[in-house]
Amino acid sequence: MQKDIHPEYKEATITCACGETFKTKSTKGDLRVEVCSNCHSFYTGKQKQNTRGGRIERFKEKYDL
């Protein structure tokens, strides 16, 4: 590696909007994020399920078939 061309790689604190914080390494420094793995619906299991069905079910429901 060449000297003096790479950015400084330092410890950074990541802070989520939900209040969760964790430490990692970054060239940017401290970061604030809106969503983390503790509050994202995919990881928490609180995803909205599609209960309306497909096209055919919606058509039948609309025209009472």
N, C-alpha and C positions, 0 to 999 in steps of 0.2 A: 504494500500500500504506500502511496505517496504521502508525504507529510504535508500538513496544513491545507488540505483540500476537502477534508471530510468535516461535517458539522459535529459539534460536541454532543455526545450521547450521554444524557444524564437521567437521574431518577425523576419521575413525574408522578403527581397524584391526580388520578382521574376521579371526578366528582359527578355523580348522576343527579338528576332533578329530584329523584325519590330520596336522596340523602345518602345513598351508598357511596363509599369511597374505597379505592384500592390503589396500590402502588405498582408502577411498571416503569419501563425505561422508554424515553422518547427524545427526539431532537427538538420538539416544540416546547417542552416544559409542562406546567400544569394545564389540564384540560377539563372543561365542563361539558357533559353530554346530557341529552334529554332522556335516553333510554339505555338501560343496562340489562344484563342477563337476569337480575333479580326482579325487575319490574316489567320486562317485555312479555306480552301475552303468550308468545310461542313457548317460552321457557317456564312460565308459571302454570301452564295448563288451563288458563282461563280464556281460551280462544272462543270466538263466536262461531257457532256451528251454522252452516247454511241449512235452514229447515224448510225453505220454500220449494226445494226440489228442482228438477230440470225443466226443460221447455215443454215437454209433453204434459207433465203434471200441472204446470201453470196454465196451459191451454185448457185442460179438462176442468180445472177449478174455475177459470174465467167463464166458460160456457156451460157449466154444470153438466158435464157428460159423464 
